[in-house]
Amino acid sequence: GGERRAPSVCWGAYFSLPLRIAATSAQGGGGLGETPDNVLHCHEASLETTCDDAVARAKALFARVCPGVSFLPTKEQASDQSDGEEAA
């Protein structure tokens, strides 16, 4: 009765990706308190194949800091804005 069994391989794979998210007390921040309006929260980028989400978040933050100013203007738009500032 010495039957031989074929060898078997046991394995496992794990994937872990911690993301840091700025927390306020409204988000369960552990007593950090509400942050002032002049503090902007920048969360880590999510896993995507494009930067569309990151650009949209950057544009929203930029609009809060510089309302009415073009976000990443083209060269022509930038020169038009600077011409308008010089005339003022």
HELIX and SHEET records of a PDB file:
HELIX    1   1 SER A   25  GLN A   27  5                                   3    
HELIX    2   2 ASP A   52  VAL A   65  1                                  14    
HELIX    3   3 LYS A   75  ALA A   87  1                                  13    
END                                                                             
